[in-house]
Amino acid sequence: MGIFSSNAERKLLETHMKEAGRLPPGQVATVKWPVLHLGDVPRFDPQRWDLRTTGFVRNLLRLTWDEFRTLPRTEVTADLHCVTRWSRFDNRWEGVSFRTLCDLAQPLSSATHVLVHSEGEYTTNVPLADLREDDVLLADRHDRAPLEPDHGGPLRLVVPKLYGWKSAKWVREIEFLAGDQPGYWERNGYHIYGDPWREQRFDND
């Protein structure tokens, strides 16, 4: 995407993305990457870190960092739309497809949604069908570099079709649910689904 040295260049990018149908309503383009999250950035210890699958699955997994890193890898280039109204384009994510994790955990037929648990108290809910799409992954790299802690490293979920709060940072547990259950922001006034193209920012949108 290059370095944009002036506001005029940023506006040109915004106009281009709008004309290309890639800028959702109410959003503005940015070439920066604002840092927004709940609580403090957690410390990562690869010797103690794990990723678990719980709930309505055949296999209750507990993957160490080394085990997670041996899973088949994929790359996705996708736009990121924040509910605070900025959009960052052509992010290059690398990691493990969510479908790979599903293949290992084997969700039961009764599983319809997922509640993603992160470090601390953060959770967010996503329909399982959306998580099975081609561009959804658990990312540990961004733009050819390890994902920085401020942006969710070592591991964050990436769900490009939904607002960025659904792409949870610092993921530690994937809980498969037989029904929808609101996460942290959804319990505090955000929309239960969060489609940026429909401007589903808050629970009355």
Helices and strands as residue ranges (DSSP letters): H 7-19, E 28-30, E 50-55, E 62-64, H 65-69, E 74-81, E 86-97, H 98-105, E 113-118, E 123-127, H 128-131, E 137-142, E 145-146, G 149-151, E 156-158, G 164-166, E 171-177, H 184-187, G 196-198
